Amino acid sequence: MGQEIIMLQMSKEEFRKIIQEEVNKASSGNPLQLYSREEAAKELDMSVSKLDKLARYEKIFPIRDGASVKYTREELDRYITEKMGGQKAS
């Protein structure tokens, strides 16, 4: 009640960046575990070029800060779970 609804048009990347910034603010006492492209590829047992291709086709979602590309632990886990058909990885 009484809340104003504002509709904005922005890219998925801009939206993700805004959300990530808010998550970082909210979890300042519990920072996100971030992985570089190389570290994420190693965690997923794939090449960096394959990881980049998955990101390009929006199968996995990096966080971009300028030229820097990072992946959260949560995003790596989400990708693994999705790849396994929705089953949790052990």
N, C-alpha and C positions, 0 to 999 in steps of 0.2 A: 504494500500500500504506500502510495506516495513516492515510490522509487521511479526515477526517470529512466527510460530505456533509450539508449543511444546505439544506432547501428553504424558500424564502420566497415569500410572495405579495406582489406589488407591481405597480403600474401600469407600462405601457410608459414613460411619462414619467419616473417615478422611476428605473426601470432605466437609461434613457438618460442621466439626470443623473449617476448613480453612475459609469457607464462614462466619461462625458465628464470627470468630475473625475479619474478614474484616468489617463486619457489625458493630461490637462493636467499631472498630476504627473510622468508618465513622460517627457513631452516638454518639460520646463521649459527646456531649452537650445534647443529648436526649437518656439516657441509656435505654436499653431494660428492660421491666418488666419481671422478671424471677420468676418462681414458683418452689418450691421443689416438689418432687413426692407426698407428702402428700397434699400440697396446690393445686396442679393440680388435683388430684383425687377429692378433695372436690369441686373445681370449676366445674368439669365435673359430679358431683354427682355419683361417682363410688368408688369402693374400690381401694386401692393402688395395690393389686394383679391384678385386671382387667386392670388398667393402664399399669402395667408392661407387661402384656400379649399383649396388643395393641401395645406397643413399640416393643416387640419381633417379632410380625408379621408385623411390619412396617405400621401400620395403623395410628400411631401418632409418631412424631419424636422429641426425646429429644436432648438436647445439653449436651454433656459429657465433663467434665473437670476433668480428672483423675477419681477418684471414685465417684465424685459428678455428679448427674443427675438433670437437670433443664429443664423446659418447658417455652417457651416464650408465652406471651399473644396471639401473632399472631398465634402460632401453635395451641393453645387451640381453638381459634376462627375458624381456618381452619378446625379442626376436627369437631367442632359443626356444621359448615356449610355443610361439606361433609355428616355428619350423617343425616342432614335434607334434603338430596337430592339436595344440591346446593342452597337452599334458605338461605338467611341471617337470623340469629337469631335476635330477637328484644329485 
